[in-house]
Amino acid sequence: MKQHSKRQPRPRPGWLELLTGGFLLFLLLSSTLWSFSSAVGQSLELTLFLTGCVLLSVLLTVLCALPTRWMLVSMAAVLCIDGLVVWQMFTAMRLGEITFRCSVVNTVCTSLELDGFIEPILQLAPSVWIRAATILALAVAAVLVVLLALAVIRFPSFSATFLLTAPFVLAPLCISVTPAWLPLMVLILAWCVMGLGSLARRWDRAGAARLTLVSFPAVALLLLLLNAAMPQSTYQRPQWADDALDSINNWATHLNITLFDGKGPFGFGSGGSFTNADGKVSLDDAGPLDFSGRTVLEVDTDLRGRIYLRGFSSAVYDSDGWGPLKESDYQDLGPFYYPIDEVSGQFPLSDLENALDGYQPMNFPALADRNAFPSKQYAKVTVHNTGADPGYVYVPYHILSQPNELGGTKFMYDSYLARGEDVWTHTLYVQPGCSPDSGAALPVEARRAEARYRAFVYEKYLTIPDSPQLWDAMVEATDQFWPQVMEACDSREITSTPDFSYGITSENGIPDLTKSDINLIHLWTMESAQAIADYLASITQYDPNTPATPEGEDFVTYFLTESHRGYCMHYASAATLMLRAMGIPARYVTGYVADVPSSGHVNVPDSAAHAWVEVYIPGYGWEPVEVTPAYAGSNPGQSGTATPTPTPTAT
C-alpha cells in the first residue's frame, strides 16, 4: 500500500529572514500610507507617524517568530487592541476622518475639474487637524501591518504584498495626482527588493533572505540614478493611467447625470434645457441635524453682512411635508404659468412676453423700491453651486433681474429660479434695502399685474388642512399671542385692523392701494409675525437634535402640543400656518443663510441650510420674516449695503 507523506508545516522564519523582513515591513507600511497622504495633500506629523510605524513593524516581526497558533492569536489580540483604541479615541478618529475626507474629495475635484469642494465646519488650529489625521493613519497602519506581516515575513508573497499596497498609490496616479517623491521611491524600492527575493525564494529560502539584504543598497543606488536621469518634473503617466483617467472622467460625468435624473431625497431632477425640482419638503424624517461641513455655495457679492439665499418656496401643507401648487392652479394667471415644454425645456417667447403683462412676482419688491428710489445703488451677486440641491438657483431677496435679462436660469412660476443644464454659476442683480414702509410703490404699469396676482395669492396661500387637532392648536395659539399683536399695534398707533378684502376680486375689480394702505398692512403683518415668533419661542425650545415626529402624527400639531422642541423646519412650518389662520398669506421657504465679510466672498457650508417664512404684502409683494429663535434679530429682507456696481447685463 502506497503511503502518503504528511505535509510538512512551513518552517518559522530564521533570524536573518526576520531582520530583512522586519525592515521591509517598515518600508512598505510607512511608504504606502505616507504616499497616499501626500497624494491627497494631507499633512502628517512625520515623527509621530514614523515612530508608530517602527513600533508596529517591530511588534509584528516578533509575533511572526512565534508558532503559527500563537502568532495568529497574538495578531487577533493586536486587532482587538486597535479597535479598543479607536473606540477610546473616537473624537480624534472622527476629526481625522473629516480632514482626510475633505482632502480626498478636494483632490479629486481639483484633478477632474469637478464641483463639490468641502471644508471642515469646525474652526480648529491646523495642528489639531494634522494630529488627528496622524492618529487615524496609525489606526489604519495597525490593521495593514498585520496583513503585510503575513505577506512579507511569515508567508512571503510578492503578489499579496503588491495587492495590499499598490491601490494606495495607483488610485491617485490615475487622476494625475503624484505622491511625494520620497515615499514613492521608498515604496518602489521595497517592491523591487520584495520581487527579487520572491524569485530566489523558490529555490533557497535562506538564500533569498541574504539576497534581500544585499539587494537593498543596490536597488536604492539604481533608483537614485534613475531619479537623477528622469527627475519628478519630467514624469509622464503611462497610457494605461491615461485610459483609466478617461474612464473615471466618463464615470463621474455619468454619475452627475444619474444623480440629477429623477427624484432624490431633495427632489433632484433634470429634463430638457432646465432642471426640474419638485419644490417638496419632507417633514416626516426631520430628525436630528447632521452636517458634514462641506461647502455647497460660493458667493461673490457687493452686499455685506447677513444675507438670506432663497432657494424655493412651498405652498401646500399636508401633515408630513410641504409641496408646490399644482400646475393647474396657475392657469388662471396667464401663459407665463404654463409648464416648461417637455421637449425643449424652454418657455415659448410669446408666453414670456404676455405673462402678467411681462412682470414676475419675485421682482415686485425690487421694482417698487427702484421706482421710488431710482438713484439707489443696486448690487451684483454671483453664486456658484458646488453641492447644494442642483434644481434651484440660490439668490438674495429683491431680485432686480427680470425674466428677459436672465441667462442659465428661468423663473419657475412664483416659487423659484430653475437652474439651466450644465450651468452652475449665475450672476443676478438685486435692490438692497427694500422695505414696504419706505414709501415704495410699484410703477403704474406694474400695478395691474400685481393686483391680478394678489387675488391668486389670497386664494392659494391661505389654505390649512381640515384637521380638527391642527385647528384646535391654531385657535389656542392665536388666543395666546393675540393680545401681544393688539398691544404692539396700539404702541405703533395702528387704530384699525387692515381690510383683508384687498385681496378679493369684486365686480369693480381689485382695488388699487395707496402707500398708506401698504404701510398699514405691512406694519400689521410684521407685528403679527413677531408676536407668533415670540409665542413660539416662549412655549418651545430650539433643539437641533430634535427626533423625528412619530409616525401618524401631524408635524405642526405634535410640535405645538407634544414635543415643544424643534429647529427651523418646525418653527417655519408652524408660523406659516398660524399666519394663514390670521388671514395673512404665507408660505414656507428653504434656502441658506450667509454672513458676507468685507471681502465680498463667502463659502456657504451645508450647515447654513435654513427655513423661514414669506408673507404677502398687498401692493408690494412677498416679504421674508424670521421666526426661528436661534436666528432672532435677523432681517431676511434687508441685504445690507452695496458697493458700486457696473451697469447690469444678462448673465
Beta strands, then each sheet from edge to edge (+ up, - down):
strand 1: 281-282
strand 2: 295-301
strand 3: 305-314
strand 4: 316-317
strand 5: 321-323
strand 6: 379-385
strand 7: 409-412
strand 8: 416-419
strand 9: 425-430
strand 10: 541-542
strand 11: 565-566
strand 12: 586-596
strand 13: 601-605
strand 14: 609-617
strand 15: 621-625
sheet 1: 1+ 5- 4+
sheet 2: 9+ 6- 2+ 13-
sheet 3: 3+ 12- 14+ 15-
sheet 4: 7+ 8-
sheet 5: 10+ 11+
end
